[in-house]
Amino acid sequence: MNRRQFLVASSATAGALAITGCASYQPRRDPLVGSRAAVGESIYEMRIYTIAPGKAESLHNRFRNHTLRLFAKHGIESVGYWMPVETADLRLFFLLRYPSREARETRWNAFVEDPDWKAAYKASEANGPLVSKAENPFLIRTDYSPAHSKGNISKGGVFELRTYTTPAGRLPNLDARFRDHTLKLFAKHGMTNWLYFHKMADQSESDVTLMYFLTHASQAAAKASFSAFGADPAWKTAREASEKNASGSLTAPGGVKSLFLAATDYSPTR
């Protein structure tokens, strides 16, 4: 398989997309990234693979036996790998980290061109593709996100990926509420704040999207924690004040999505 065959069209970026979801990148001035890169901020790539019917174990085996090792060889840090707790949802979510967007392109291209990867890819897809759809938004931590290091990876329990969409112009208001109130109240009610992200400025809906991870002992624990959080007078006061300041809700209709995830057996977060 040559590199051209490995790339397919992506409507999200109107550029090339690797068959496993790799968006092409044209260097540009990115004020958000520039302001964080000055202090050595890493960038993240959330890759979401919709698994072809009957191919889940083959895909997991490719990651277990080849992909993670080759990522490490080429300086691509594996942060975590997860499957939805709802087993009917056949998507693999994984988070990668790089020193910069430019480093991402260099390292990813080296991975794609590695003969070991090409051989593993070809062998694994002898009976058909393992992935039917791929997405790969690029992310950067918010200024209020907990720090990320190899020593603070949350392990055990369940992860919850929450995605908020705001009305136009209200993402800064939502950030302020999280920064000043929400993270502290989550922790008060037994939830672990893990990583909080904005999409990089060249990504779709970057100006209205907040993505973050919480960890819980279990789904039942998450339900109890959110129930207590929602009833907390401090939360009610913070929410009312923030919405008054913004002249309306900080989330769009239907703009709060939650997905419970379980770490795969090969995930660093297991």
Secondary structure as GFF3:
##gff-version 3
##sequence-region A 1 270
A	DSSP	alpha_helix	3	6	.	.	.	ID=ss1
A	DSSP	beta_strand	7	10	.	.	.	ID=ss2
A	DSSP	beta_strand	15	18	.	.	.	ID=ss3
A	DSSP	alpha_helix	31	37	.	.	.	ID=ss4
A	DSSP	beta_strand	43	51	.	.	.	ID=ss5
A	DSSP	alpha_helix	56	62	.	.	.	ID=ss6
A	DSSP	pi_helix	63	67	.	.	.	ID=ss7
A	DSSP	alpha_helix	68	73	.	.	.	ID=ss8
A	DSSP	beta_strand	77	84	.	.	.	ID=ss9
A	DSSP	beta_strand	91	98	.	.	.	ID=ss10
A	DSSP	alpha_helix	101	113	.	.	.	ID=ss11
A	DSSP	alpha_helix	115	124	.	.	.	ID=ss12
A	DSSP	beta_strand	131	135	.	.	.	ID=ss13
A	DSSP	beta_strand	138	141	.	.	.	ID=ss14
A	DSSP	three_ten_helix	150	152	.	.	.	ID=ss15
A	DSSP	beta_strand	158	165	.	.	.	ID=ss16
A	DSSP	alpha_helix	171	177	.	.	.	ID=ss17
A	DSSP	pi_helix	178	182	.	.	.	ID=ss18
A	DSSP	alpha_helix	183	188	.	.	.	ID=ss19
A	DSSP	beta_strand	192	199	.	.	.	ID=ss20
A	DSSP	beta_strand	209	216	.	.	.	ID=ss21
A	DSSP	alpha_helix	219	231	.	.	.	ID=ss22
A	DSSP	alpha_helix	233	246	.	.	.	ID=ss23
A	DSSP	beta_strand	256	263	.	.	.	ID=ss24
###
